[in-house]
Amino acid sequence: MKSRIRVGNGCGFWGDNLDAPVLLAEHGKLDYLTLEYLAELTMSILALQKQRDLQAGFATDFLDVLDRLLPLLERQPELKILTNAGGMNPPGCAQGARERLDRVGLRDRKIGVVTGDDLLPRLDQLLAEGHELANLDTGQRLAEVRERVVSANAYLGSPPIVAALQQQASLVITGRVADACLTVAPAMFEFGWAWDDWDRLSAASIAGHVVECGAQATGGLWCNWQETDLAEVGYPIAEITADGSFTVSKPAGTGGAVNIETVSEQLLYEVGDPGAYLTPDVTADFTSVTLSETATDLVAIQGAKGRPAPDRLKVSIAYRDGYMAAGTLVIAGPGAAVKARRCGEIILARLRRAGVEPQASHVEVLGAGDSLPGVLPQADPPEVVLRVAVRDQRKVVVERFSRELAPLVTSGPPGVTGYTTGRPAVREVFAYWPALIDRQAVEPQVAIV
């Protein structure tokens, strides 16, 4: 067993920098490279893609990244990759990865495929068995919107990833797992920790949480971002030891920063109760840890405490909830903000005249303080961007709205310089439905290909 491992995360979301995983694997001296692609909205998008094409439904960027990683994998045979790029179709993603590995002669590299998070095929059965999947925010029963559900995925924990590693997988592709599990699993596998070693599980979960959003832990969104070079920002590395302590760093010579501020900001990112951060593996206490800068771009974290994992798993559900569109116009000249607000009123008035008033609308003037209302002072700069958005259950209403911005170029006040996005696209709205389910009802599965 190893005494320490280096886990680097080269992707924080689908759409992150395509160079980051390659640079991190090349210069990070890693044991594990993790790539995190999924968010709640991403799952619903992938679900629709799979409905149109059974071979789709995964984060295709991963296969592009894998193509660029192949030479490194040949030179670094011990490097393992863990990713949730499988989305709604881990087997399809694994098939694409298998083809790429085989093409360069890496047929001996096993791929672990983790499934079982997708509850949609079993949803009616689960509801019939008494799993209400009530909305955590409203208390509504899922049955009320069942016919509009497009995706339902439970957040799996680390055990199936560990099982794949135990079967000598060099690449593990999952669907929806808790983000931190991509870091927890290597620690569990390499150190042989017990599944009720709550403090060490908490430490690994905290490490995973710190690195899961990529460069957010190394200078991205940092309050003092001007002090560093974000053009060459390095991505985070968690070096975890067998006793549960760990450090956070980045490859030497890269931009960005790793210090108390950058790590603390990420530590508290998307956290409800820092004293009880719920994961499928453990209830982690973020308030128990101490952070110390032990060298330049090196923060040590220790003292993690944890408690047993919750009895239920979170389920991320998306359902169809009408249509929306948003468009922008640039307004310039004296009184630009006033003119922009009036243009927004004109658009809505013309919709009312046409008998298609939307159920919801929003007018904001970017550059005049509307992006942070009540925080930024109202201003009247010489140019602003008008943004108008509408939402309605009736597609025809939103389609009519999409035709009402361009006419203002000649039928609005002076200074409407052009429409910056063309005719706004009409898109379906996918509403988010958070729920819980007994973990016994979820059946993780692992296959090796």
Secondary structure, DSSP 8 states (H G I E B T S, - for coil): --SEEEEEE--SSTTS-SSHHHHHHHHS--SEEEE----HHHHHHHHHHHHH-TT--S-THHHHHHHHHHHHHHH-TT-EEEE-TTTT-HHHHHHHHHHHHHHTT-TT-EEEEEE--B-GGGHHHHHHTT-----TTT---GGGGGGGEEEEEE-B-SHHHHHHHHTTEEEEEESSB-TTHHHHHHHHHHH---TT-HHHHHHHHHHHHHHTTGGGGTTTT-TTGGGS-GGGB---EEEEETTS-EEEE--TT-BS--SHHHHHHHHTTT-S-TT-EE-SS-EEEGGG-EEEEEETTEEEEE--EEE---SEEEEEEEEEEEEEEEEEEEEESTTHHHHHHHHHHHHHHHHHHTT---SEEEEEEETTTTTSBTTB-----SEEEEEEEEEES-HHHHHHHTTSSTTHHHHS-TTEEEESSSS---EEEEEEEEEEEEGGG---EEEE-
